[in-house]
Amino acid sequence: MTTAFVLSGGANLGAFQVGMLRALTEHDVAPDLLIGASVGAFNAGFLAGRGVDTDTVDELADVWRPLSAWKLFRPNPLRIVGALTGHRPSLVGDRGLRALLDRNLTFDDVAEARIPLRVVATDLLTGSEVGIDAGPATEAILASAAIPGLLPPVTWDGRKLIDGGIADNTPISDAVDAGADSIYVLPCGYQCGDVDPPASVAETLLHTTTLLIHKRLIRDVREYTAAAELVVLPPPCPVTVGALDFGHADMLMTQAYDAASAFLDMDGGRRDHPADHIEMSAG
């Protein structure tokens, strides 16, 4: 039996996946294949070079704790003006994210990963999904995480690539196509519950994107329920942390760990209708 972990995008809510991963390792679940989009591509890349066990998950938690929007998306007034006037492709550069990847990836080429890895990006021109399982690892994950408007596209084989979440934020179909019999889905969810609407341009872009991709996730889970055994871990709700607020990683990891542990304790998390518990909240 082949087991795949599919890690979705979700910006700062990618910290949820660290808590989910800890719960999975404690339940002796390990992947033969890792598939990620956007921030899920970063988390998957970190794991793919090291293996998936409690020690590696602890290391990943240590990476998340000091992260901040200032470090990853440092604003530059001239660049912002250039973006708004059509002279720059994005509001911020990818310098912070590139530095994070250079520090934490342990392989240069995606094909060299210890655990087979596939990251998903989107062709900026056509909107089609681009699956990457070979090639420069930093560039591949930068492409998968290039939030349109916020981060610049990445040139890859003559194409301009952007955030994989646009084409398929939770690429379950890639796991099915790869022949996975058991697929563990680690979604980031979205900002939900009794919260104020996002105020800034960047936060609004991220929040509206996460709403759309969560709706797509629900549809995909229903579509592929019969194709493989799907275990969809529950993203916590309410989530009151803003879309660019990286200052609450420990809280998010703990929330996700508690929710995932309770979920897995019940028959390993297997449900006849795995989309039901990730339906959009009305609150």
C-alpha positions in Angstrom: 0.0 0.0 0.0 1.3 3.5 -0.9 0.6 6.3 1.5 0.6 9.9 0.4 0.5 13.1 2.4 -1.1 16.0 0.6 -0.3 19.4 2.1 -2.3 22.4 1.0 -1.5 26.1 0.8 -2.6 28.6 3.4 0.1 31.1 4.2 0.6 31.5 7.9 -2.0 28.8 8.6 0.6 26.3 7.3 1.6 26.1 11.0 -1.5 24.0 11.4 0.2 21.3 9.3 3.0 21.0 11.9 0.5 20.1 14.6 -1.3 17.6 12.2 2.1 16.0 11.4 2.9 15.5 15.0 -0.4 13.8 15.5 0.2 11.6 12.5 3.7 10.6 13.6 2.3 9.7 17.1 -0.2 7.5 15.4 2.6 5.8 13.4 1.5 7.1 10.0 4.3 7.9 7.6 4.2 8.8 3.9 5.7 7.1 0.9 5.0 10.3 -1.1 4.8 14.0 -0.3 2.7 16.4 -2.4 2.5 20.1 -1.6 1.2 23.4 -2.9 2.2 26.9 -1.7 3.2 26.8 2.0 2.4 23.1 1.9 5.2 22.8 -0.7 7.6 24.3 1.9 6.5 22.0 4.7 6.6 19.0 2.3 10.1 20.0 1.1 11.4 20.3 4.6 10.1 16.8 5.4 11.1 15.2 2.1 14.8 15.8 2.8 14.8 14.6 6.4 12.1 11.9 6.7 8.8 12.1 8.7 9.2 11.4 12.4 8.6 13.3 15.7 12.2 14.7 15.7 11.8 16.2 12.2 8.4 17.6 13.1 9.9 19.3 16.1 12.6 20.8 13.9 9.9 22.1 11.5 8.1 23.6 14.5 11.3 25.5 15.4 11.5 26.9 11.9 7.9 28.2 12.2 8.2 29.9 15.6 10.4 32.9 14.6 8.7 33.5 11.2 7.2 36.9 10.6 5.6 38.7 7.7 8.3 41.3 8.0 11.0 38.7 7.4 9.2 36.9 4.6 7.4 39.8 2.8 9.5 42.9 3.8 7.9 45.9 2.2 9.8 48.3 0.0 7.9 51.6 -0.7 9.5 52.0 -4.1 8.6 48.5 -5.1 5.0 48.9 -3.9 4.7 52.1 -6.0 6.2 50.3 -9.0 3.7 47.4 -8.6 0.7 49.8 -8.4 1.9 51.7 -11.5 2.5 48.5 -13.5 6.3 48.6 -13.4 6.9 45.7 -11.0 5.3 42.2 -11.0 4.5 42.1 -7.3 4.1 44.1 -4.1 7.2 42.5 -2.5 10.2 40.5 -3.6 11.0 36.9 -2.9 14.2 37.6 -1.0 12.9 36.6 2.4 11.2 33.4 1.2 14.3 32.4 -0.8 16.5 32.8 2.2 14.1 30.6 4.2 14.3 27.9 1.6 18.1 28.1 1.2 18.4 27.6 5.0 16.1 24.7 5.3 16.1 22.6 2.2 18.6 19.7 2.4 18.6 18.8 -1.4 19.3 20.9 -4.5 17.0 19.0 -6.9 13.5 17.9 -6.2 14.3 14.5 -7.6 17.0 14.0 -4.9 14.6 14.2 -2.0 14.8 11.3 0.5 11.0 10.9 0.3 9.6 11.3 -3.3 8.3 14.9 -3.6 6.0 16.7 -6.0 5.2 20.3 -5.7 2.4 22.1 -7.6 2.5 25.5 -9.3 0.3 27.3 -11.8 1.1 28.5 -15.3 0.4 32.2 -15.1 -0.7 32.4 -18.8 -3.0 29.4 -19.0 -3.9 28.8 -15.4 -3.0 25.1 -15.9 -1.5 23.0 -13.1 2.3 22.4 -13.3 3.5 19.4 -11.3 7.2 19.5 -10.5 9.1 16.4 -9.4 12.5 17.3 -10.7 14.5 20.5 -11.1 16.0 23.1 -8.8 14.3 22.7 -5.4 14.4 26.3 -4.3 12.9 27.6 -7.5 10.2 24.9 -7.6 9.0 25.8 -4.1 9.3 29.5 -4.8 7.1 29.0 -7.8 4.6 27.0 -5.8 4.4 29.7 -3.2 4.4 32.8 -5.4 1.1 34.4 -4.3 -0.1 36.4 -7.3 0.2 40.1 -6.7 2.2 39.7 -3.5 5.3 37.7 -4.8 6.8 37.7 -8.2 6.3 34.8 -10.7 9.1 32.3 -11.2 10.5 31.5 -14.7 10.5 27.8 -15.2 11.3 26.2 -18.6 10.2 29.4 -20.4 7.0 29.6 -18.5 5.9 32.0 -15.7 4.7 30.1 -12.7 2.7 31.3 -9.7 1.1 29.9 -6.6 0.0 26.3 -7.0 -3.1 27.1 -5.0 -4.6 28.8 -8.0 -4.7 25.6 -10.0 -5.1 23.1 -7.2 -4.4 24.2 -3.6 -4.8 20.6 -2.3 -3.6 18.4 -5.1 -5.4 15.2 -4.2 -5.6 14.3 -7.9 -1.8 14.1 -8.1 -1.8 11.6 -5.3 -4.5 9.5 -7.0 -2.6 9.7 -10.3 0.6 8.5 -8.6 -1.2 5.4 -7.4 -1.6 6.2 -3.7 -4.0 3.8 -2.0 -4.2 5.9 1.2 -4.1 9.7 1.1 -3.9 11.9 4.2 -5.0 15.4 3.4 -3.6 18.3 5.6 -5.7 21.4 4.8 -5.0 24.8 6.3 -8.6 25.9 6.3 -9.3 29.6 6.3 -9.8 32.5 8.7 -13.2 31.7 10.2 -15.4 32.4 13.2 -16.2 35.7 14.9 -13.5 37.8 13.2 -13.3 41.2 11.5 -12.9 41.3 7.7 -9.3 41.7 6.5 -8.3 45.3 6.1 -5.1 45.5 4.0 -4.7 44.7 0.3 -2.4 41.8 1.0 -4.6 40.3 3.7 -7.7 40.7 1.5 -6.0 38.9 -1.4 -4.9 36.0 0.8 -8.2 35.7 2.6 -10.4 35.7 -0.5 -8.0 33.2 -2.1 -8.2 30.8 0.9 -12.0 30.9 0.8 -12.1 29.9 -2.9 -9.6 27.1 -2.5 -11.4 25.7 0.5 -14.5 25.4 -1.5 -12.5 23.6 -4.2 -11.1 21.3 -1.5 -14.6 20.2 -0.5 -15.5 19.5 -4.1 -12.3 17.5 -4.7 -12.7 15.4 -1.6 -16.2 14.4 -2.7 -14.9 13.7 -6.2 -12.1 11.4 -5.1 -13.7 9.6 -2.1 -14.2 6.5 -4.2 -10.7 6.6 -5.8 -8.6 6.1 -2.7 -8.9 5.9 1.1 -9.1 9.6 2.1 -8.3 10.8 5.6 -9.0 14.5 5.7 -7.6 16.1 8.9 -9.8 18.8 10.3 -8.5 22.4 10.2 -9.4 24.1 13.4 -12.2 26.7 13.5 -12.6 29.4 14.8 -9.4 30.9 13.4 -9.0 34.5 14.5 -5.4 35.0 13.3 -5.0 37.4 10.3 -3.8 36.1 7.0 -0.3 37.6 7.4 0.1 37.3 11.1 2.9 34.8 11.7 3.2 35.6 15.4 0.9 32.8 16.7 2.6 29.6 15.3 2.6 27.8 18.7 -1.1 28.4 19.2 -1.9 27.3 15.7 0.2 24.1 16.0 -1.3 23.2 19.3 -4.9 23.8 18.0 -4.2 21.6 15.0 -2.5 18.9 17.1 -5.4 18.6 19.5 -8.0 18.5 16.7 -6.0 16.0 14.6 -5.2 13.7 17.6 -8.9 13.5 18.6 -9.8 12.9 15.0 -7.3 10.1 14.5 -8.2 8.4 17.8 -11.5 7.6 16.2 -10.8 4.7 13.7 -7.7 6.3 12.4 -9.7 9.3 11.1 -11.5 7.3 8.4 -14.9 8.6 7.6 -17.5 7.4 5.0 -18.1 11.0 3.9 -14.8 12.7 4.5 -15.9 16.1 3.1 -18.6 16.6 5.7 -16.4 17.8 8.6 -14.6 20.4 6.5 -17.8 22.2 5.2 -17.7 26.0 5.3 -18.6 27.4 8.7 -21.7 29.5 8.8 -20.4 31.5 11.8 
